Amino acid sequence: MREFSRRGVLGLGAGAAAALSVAGCSFLGSSESGKVGTKPGGTAKAKPIGDGSTAYTGKQPNQQPAPEKLEPGQKPPQFVVFSWDGAGDVDNGLFPRFRKIAKDHNASMTFFLSGLYLLPESKRRMYRPPNNPVGASAIEFLTDDHIKSTLKSLRAAWLEGHEIGTHFNGHFCESSGKGSVEFWTPAQWDDEIEQAMSFVTKWKTNTGFTDVEPLPFDYSKELVGGRTPCLLGQENLLPTARKRGWRYDASSKGGLQIWPARKQGVWDLPLQQVPFRSFETLSMDYNFMFNQSKNSTKAPPANYPGWRKQVTDAYIAGFKRAYETNRAPFFIGNHFEQWNGGIYMDAVEEAIKHIAGGQHKDVRLVSFRQLCDWLDAQDPKVLADLRRLGVGQKFTTRR
């Protein structure tokens, strides 16, 4: 799953490069088996869709209560979204680890699935990436066993209340010429999405697996947002996202800790700059790693304890700044990777424990889709007032 082995800083562009060089309750239950139609959640008997790779099982279980509408001047909840790019389960224990952590802390998360993680390498020529050779990919295909474990984790995650978004397919960031996603047209993005949906909804046909249960959702309805590779190409993706009825996109780079707005009719939910050492950087594990060890994912272990604390402190500082001031939703992006001895995974876990530890009132750990539910339920004038608050500008309750 080594997504980043052949490229530099995620989202490196005019905005993100500057960012790098300068300064809750979802009422989750248990779903140990991950089986379709089993408790909790009272999921209905599965109704196969298409070749049976997916199935309709009723309303998703373990969701937060209906969003409440803020009154003018009422302090909003502090939303925090933990999201994961790629979302493959490759026997490193990270996907199950963070599902358990989420369950322990009543958290919902968003998993951005790379469509190729459900396509066997023997069928790689089924993938026709825009402006790249047939069958090409900048990330590795998974083994059959890892495809099966990924399907198992995705199934259980959805039943536990998490969102399954998309990280698209081939992860092209460094391709020469127009091969990079940065240069894809709206029509090419549409084709990429269609292929990603096909790999998810036809994995039974493509793999030949007969001993794996279907994913318990209709992906055509489940998929309402994504994050592009390296945070590139959003401008041309958005017209396609809007046409497809997507509710949000999480691909902006260099975002600030302010309340989100719509861009081309779609909620723009970017990674955010957070305090880190003497400057600020994007709220993603890869960017912390790059600042600490550049392109090395295996720096000298003597550095790990100090670096782990730096990253943990950065997550907590970002949360604290939002919680104590403008209450802007806080977005954190991650990968199921063991870079530098797994210190970034440990930092994420510590951040979750701190944020959800009970000492902070009115904190909600939600998915991007759940956040959109809340945003859509609000009075536009109330949201406009919230958007006037800058980074670190304190929310003042009206009397």
Secondary structure, DSSP 8 states (H G I E B T S, - for coil): --TTTT--STT-SHHHHHHHH----------SS--TT-TTTT----EEETTTTEEE-SS-SS---------TT----EEEEEEEEE----SSSHHHHHHHHHHHTT---EEEE-GGGGS-GGGGGG---TTS-TT--SS----HHHHHHHHHHHHHHHHTT-EEEE--SS--SS-TGGGSGGG--HHHHHHHHHHHHHHHHSHHHHH--SSS--BSS-HHHH---B--GGG--HHHHHHHHHHTT--EE---SSB-SS---EETTEEE---BEEEETTEEEESBHHHHHHHHHTT-SS--GGGHHHHHHHHHHHHHHHHHHHHHTT---EEEEEES--HHHHHHHHHHHHHHHHHTSSSSTTEEE--HHHHHHHHHTS-HHHHHHHHT--TT-------
